[in-house]
Amino acid sequence: MGSTRGSVPPAEQVEQLLAGGGPLPIVAAGDPVLRRRAEPFDGQLEPALLARFVAALRVTMRAAPGVGLAAPQVGVGLRIAVVEDPAPVPEEVRVARGRVPQPFRVLVNPSYEPVGDSRAAFFEGCLSVPGWQAVVARHARVRLTGQDEHGRALDEVFTGWPARIVQHETDHLDGVLYLDRAELRSLSSGTAMAERWNRPTPKDAARELGFTLPD
């Protein structure tokens, strides 16, 4: 399902999406909505409709399954995203990636800035680019600012995998896909990931596929 952004007001578009019930259709790479900077949210959806939209994003994210979902990924060009990560991973993965559970939260008009110079590189995927993963070097710590769905200010430092998630989702709102930041020599199919590169870190992949990881 393609985006109708620009021809249909956001409230009407969201109402149409919600009328279908169940998880929302996820837009795949190639749809222009994923390459546009989303409009700041400024009340385009009344509170009751916003709450329904957020609930639908949550259902869709969990059904995919994923750990984050931005409004443009369902064709809606507003600066809204949801994140949640139960982090059901082995201890060695938790330690290597800094992956710890994150509660469900809504990000409205988020932006981030790095905290320090440290970067971390891991395989990353996207619900809008199904079937593939690639190594992305991202800031290890970021300060995220914005609001929640109730308009309350958000100003929080994220570290490790949670920092990766909020960078990934905020990038979506700027028209940026993870592949724009990826080491393309690392691009791997789901089959290759399962058979070869399902490790806590991408060191083996870097050596065998011929790319460099940050220090």
C-alpha positions as CSV (number, residue, x, y, z in Angstrom):
1,M,0.0,0.0,0.0
2,G,1.6,3.3,-1.1
3,S,1.5,6.6,0.8
4,T,-1.1,9.2,-0.1
5,R,0.8,11.9,1.9
6,G,0.2,15.3,0.2
7,S,-3.2,14.4,-1.2
8,V,-5.0,13.4,2.0
9,P,-4.9,15.3,5.3
10,P,-3.1,13.2,8.0
11,A,-6.2,12.8,10.1
12,E,-8.2,11.4,7.2
13,Q,-5.3,9.2,6.2
14,V,-5.0,7.7,9.7
15,E,-8.7,7.1,9.9
16,Q,-8.5,5.2,6.6
17,L,-5.6,3.1,7.9
18,L,-7.4,2.3,11.2
19,A,-10.6,1.3,9.4
20,G,-8.8,-1.8,8.1
21,G,-8.3,-3.2,11.7
22,G,-5.4,-5.3,12.9
23,P,-1.8,-4.6,12.1
24,L,-1.2,-1.8,9.6
25,P,0.5,-2.5,6.3
26,I,4.2,-1.6,6.5
27,V,5.6,0.4,3.6
28,A,8.7,-1.1,1.9
29,A,11.7,0.7,0.6
30,G,11.0,2.4,-2.7
31,D,8.0,4.3,-1.4
32,P,8.7,8.1,-1.5
33,V,7.2,8.6,2.0
34,L,10.3,6.8,3.4
35,R,12.6,9.4,1.7
36,R,10.8,12.6,2.9
37,R,11.4,14.5,6.1
38,A,8.3,13.9,8.1
39,E,6.2,16.9,9.2
40,P,6.5,18.0,12.9
41,F,3.5,16.8,14.8
42,D,1.5,19.8,15.9
43,G,-2.0,18.5,16.6
44,Q,-2.8,17.2,13.2
45,L,-4.4,14.2,15.0
46,E,-6.8,15.0,17.8
47,P,-5.9,13.3,21.1
48,A,-8.4,10.4,20.7
49,L,-7.2,9.7,17.1
50,L,-3.6,10.0,18.1
51,A,-4.1,7.5,20.9
52,R,-5.7,5.0,18.4
53,F,-2.9,5.6,16.0
54,V,-0.3,4.9,18.6
55,A,-2.1,1.8,19.7
56,A,-2.1,0.6,16.1
57,L,1.6,1.3,15.7
58,R,2.2,-0.8,18.8
59,V,0.2,-3.7,17.5
60,T,2.0,-3.5,14.1
61,M,5.4,-3.3,15.7
62,R,4.8,-6.3,17.9
63,A,3.2,-8.3,15.1
64,A,6.1,-7.7,12.6
65,P,7.9,-8.3,15.1
66,G,10.2,-5.3,15.6
67,V,11.6,-3.1,18.3
68,G,10.6,0.2,16.7
69,L,8.3,1.6,14.1
70,A,8.0,5.1,12.7
71,A,4.9,6.7,11.3
72,P,6.3,7.0,7.7
73,Q,6.7,3.2,7.7
74,V,2.9,2.9,7.6
75,G,2.7,5.8,5.1
76,V,2.0,8.6,7.5
77,G,4.5,11.5,7.2
78,L,4.3,12.8,10.8
79,R,7.2,12.8,13.3
80,I,5.9,10.0,15.5
81,A,7.5,6.7,16.3
82,V,7.2,4.0,18.9
83,V,9.9,1.8,20.4
84,E,9.8,-1.3,22.7
85,D,12.4,-4.0,23.3
86,P,11.8,-6.9,25.6
87,A,15.4,-8.0,24.8
88,P,15.0,-11.8,25.0
89,V,18.6,-12.4,24.2
90,P,21.4,-14.6,25.6
91,E,23.7,-13.0,28.2
92,E,26.7,-12.9,25.8
93,V,24.6,-10.9,23.3
94,R,23.3,-8.6,26.1
95,V,26.9,-7.8,27.2
96,A,28.3,-7.4,23.7
97,R,25.6,-5.2,22.4
98,G,24.4,-3.4,25.5
99,R,20.9,-4.8,24.8
100,V,18.7,-4.3,27.8
101,P,14.9,-4.3,28.0
102,Q,13.1,-1.1,27.0
103,P,9.5,-0.3,27.9
104,F,7.0,0.8,25.3
105,R,7.3,4.5,24.7
106,V,6.1,7.0,22.1
107,L,8.5,9.5,20.5
108,V,7.0,12.7,19.2
109,N,9.2,15.2,17.3
110,P,12.3,13.4,18.4
111,S,15.9,14.5,17.6
112,Y,19.2,13.1,18.9
113,E,22.8,14.3,19.3
114,P,25.8,12.2,20.1
115,V,27.2,12.0,23.7
116,G,30.9,11.5,23.3
117,D,32.8,10.2,20.3
118,S,32.4,6.4,20.9
119,R,30.7,4.4,18.1
120,A,29.6,0.8,17.9
121,A,29.0,-1.3,14.8
122,F,26.5,-4.2,14.7
123,F,24.2,-5.9,12.2
124,E,20.9,-4.0,11.9
125,G,17.7,-4.7,10.0
126,C,14.5,-2.8,9.1
127,L,10.9,-3.7,8.8
128,S,10.8,-1.6,5.6
129,V,13.7,-3.6,4.1
130,P,12.6,-7.1,4.9
131,G,15.0,-10.1,4.4
132,W,18.3,-8.2,4.7
133,Q,20.7,-6.9,7.4
134,A,23.8,-4.9,7.3
135,V,26.4,-3.6,9.7
136,V,25.9,0.0,10.8
137,A,28.3,2.1,12.9
138,R,26.2,4.3,15.2
139,H,26.8,6.6,18.2
140,A,27.2,4.5,21.3
141,R,25.4,7.1,23.4
142,V,22.9,9.8,22.3
143,R,20.8,12.4,24.0
144,L,17.3,12.2,22.7
145,T,14.9,15.1,23.0
146,G,11.3,15.5,22.0
147,Q,7.9,14.8,23.6
148,D,5.7,11.9,24.4
149,E,2.2,11.4,23.1
150,H,0.8,13.6,25.9
151,G,3.1,16.5,25.0
152,R,5.4,16.0,28.0
153,A,9.0,16.8,27.4
154,L,11.5,14.0,26.7
155,D,15.2,14.5,27.4
156,E,17.1,11.3,28.0
157,V,20.5,9.7,27.3
158,F,20.4,6.3,25.7
159,T,23.3,3.9,25.6
160,G,24.0,0.7,23.8
161,W,21.3,-1.0,21.8
162,P,18.5,1.4,23.1
163,A,20.6,4.2,21.6
164,R,20.7,2.3,18.3
165,I,17.0,1.9,18.3
166,V,16.1,5.5,18.9
167,Q,18.7,6.6,16.2
168,H,17.2,4.2,13.7
169,E,13.6,5.4,14.3
170,T,14.5,9.1,14.4
171,D,16.4,8.6,11.1
172,H,13.2,7.3,9.6
173,L,11.5,10.7,10.4
174,D,14.3,12.4,8.5
175,G,13.9,10.3,5.4
176,V,17.0,8.2,6.2
177,L,17.1,4.4,5.9
178,Y,19.7,2.3,7.8
179,L,21.2,1.3,4.5
180,D,22.3,4.9,4.0
181,R,24.6,4.5,7.0
182,A,25.6,0.9,6.4
183,E,28.8,-0.8,5.4
184,L,27.4,-2.2,2.2
185,R,30.0,-5.0,2.0
186,S,28.3,-6.5,5.0
187,L,24.8,-6.7,3.4
188,S,23.5,-10.1,4.2
189,S,20.4,-12.1,3.5
190,G,18.3,-13.5,6.3
191,T,19.6,-17.0,5.4
192,A,23.3,-15.8,5.5
193,M,22.6,-14.2,8.9
194,A,21.1,-17.4,10.3
195,E,23.8,-19.7,8.9
196,R,27.0,-17.5,9.1
197,W,26.8,-14.3,11.0
198,N,24.5,-15.0,14.0
199,R,27.2,-13.9,16.5
200,P,27.2,-11.3,19.3
201,T,29.5,-9.1,17.2
202,P,30.2,-8.7,13.5
203,K,34.0,-9.4,13.8
204,D,33.9,-12.6,11.7
205,A,31.7,-11.0,9.1
206,A,34.2,-8.0,8.8
207,R,37.1,-10.4,8.4
208,E,35.5,-12.6,5.8
209,L,33.5,-10.0,3.9
210,G,36.2,-7.5,3.9
211,F,35.1,-4.4,5.7
212,T,36.5,-2.4,8.6
213,L,34.9,-1.9,12.0
214,P,35.4,1.2,14.1
215,D,38.0,1.1,16.8
